[in-house]
């Protein structure tokens, strides 16, 4: 399994107790959806290694996990900071205008007024505002990911329809 075929579930924050359990910070929208996990991939030395789960207890966005074959605090401590992954095909399917950031890369962005702007080059998840980027007329344009701006997502056509605020493109293409 390759990292490109996975999404990040979270990371190990610490050893928990002395019997090999680890504390995990879950970086997902609904942590409770993962209460029945059987296994995860742990990134060790830039490789994904499967780890089977004996038990998992989730509270808010944190979990205490007991992995099979991790015995004692030393082995648990060795996992501190490791990223945890799951295969992309385990992501719940989204409908309507909802999307996962990884899935819209290269979707064509079409504005109601200006027409085709270009493909989504990247998505930035920032503390105050998530943004998608489009290369429009050799300029990187940052488009806020907001319901008022993104009017439709067409997965079949691989298009995102937007209604850009007046003057947004002008900021990027001023001579």
N, C-alpha and C positions, 0 to 999 in steps of 0.2 A: 504494500500500500504506500502511496506517495502523498506527501502533504497537499499537493494540488488536487487530490481526489477527496480531501477531507475538509472539515471545518473545525475550528478551535472550540472546544467545549469549555476549557478553563485551564487552570494550572495548580500545581501542588504548592500550598503556602507553608506547610510545616508538617512535621511528624506529630501524631496525636496519640499520646499515651506511650506505653512501652511494648505493645504487642504487635507493632508493625502497621498500625492504622495511620492514614495521612489525612490532613485537612486540605480541602480543595476549594478554591474560589471558582464558582461557575459563571462563565461569561455568556449567558443565554437569557432570552426573554422570559421563559417560564421554567425555572429550575425544577419544579415538581414533575415535569414531563420526563425527567431522567431518573426517577426513583426505582425503576426496574431494570437499570442497565446491567448487562451481563459482562461486558468487556469494554475497554477503551484502548486507544493507541497512545502510548507515552513516547514523547520525543526524547531520545537519549543519544547523545553524540550525533545529532542531525539525522537520526534514523527513527522510524516509527516501529515501536516494539509493542506487540499485543500484551495486555495485562487483563486477566480475568478477575472479576469482582466477586468476593465472597459475601460482602454486605455493604450497604450504602444507607446513610441516614442524611436527609436533606433538611436544612432549615434556612429559609430565605434564599440567599444566593451562595450559601456555603454547604459543603457536604463533608461528612467523615466517611472515608472509604477504607475497607480492608481488602487489599489485593491478595489473591492466591499467591503463594510462594514469597511473600514479603513478610519475613519473620523478624521481629525485633526493631528497636528504635534506630539502630545503625542503618539497616536497609531502608527504612522509611525516610530517614534524614537524607539519604543519598538521592532521593527523588525530589527534594525541595527545589522549587523553581522550574521543574519540568512541565512542559506544555502537554495538555491532553487533547486528543483529537477523536472525532468520529467520522465515518464515511459520509459524503455528501448525500447519498441516497437515503439516509436516516432523517434528514431534515423534513419537517412537515411541509406538505405542499401548500403554497400560498395562493390565494385567489384574488381576483380584481386587481386593484392598483397596488397591492402589497408586493414586495419583492425582497429577495436577499441581495445584498450588495454585490456578491461575487457573480450572480447570474446576469446582471445587466451590463457587464463589461462588453463593449462592442455593440450594444443595442444602439440603433440610430435614434438621435434626438431630433424631434420635429416640433418646431415652434408654430403656434397658431398664426402668427403674423409674418415671421421671417422664413418659414419653411424648414428644409433640412439644414441642421447645424453641423452635424457630424456624429461619429460614434462616441459613446461613453468611453473615455480613456482610463478613468480612475474614479474611485469613490473615497472620500475622506470622512471618517467618523471623528468629528471634533467635539469637544465638550459642550459648546453652545449651539452648534449648527452642523448638521451633516451636509456635505456638498458632493455633487458629481461634477466631473470635469469633461469638457468637450474641447477639442481643437477646432476652432472656427476661424477661418482666414489666417492661419498660422499664429493664432493667439489662443492661449489656454483660457477658457471661460469657465468660471465657477458658478454652478447653478444650485441654489439651496434646494434641499430635498424637503419639500413642504406640500401638503395636500392642495393648497391653493395654487401651486405652480405646476405640479405634475398632475395632469388631467386624465391620462390614460396610459396603461401599460399593455402592450399587445405582444404577448410571448410568442405567438405563432409567427408574426411578422418581424419580431425582434426590434420593436420600436417603443420609444417612450415619447408621449405627446405632452408638450408643455405649453404653458401660457406665461411667458416671461414678463416680469414687471417692466413697465415702460422705462427705457433708458439703460437697462442692465447690459445689453450688448454694446451700447455706445461707450461704456466705461472701458471695455476691452479693445475696441477697434478705433479709438481716437488716433488721429494721425499726429 
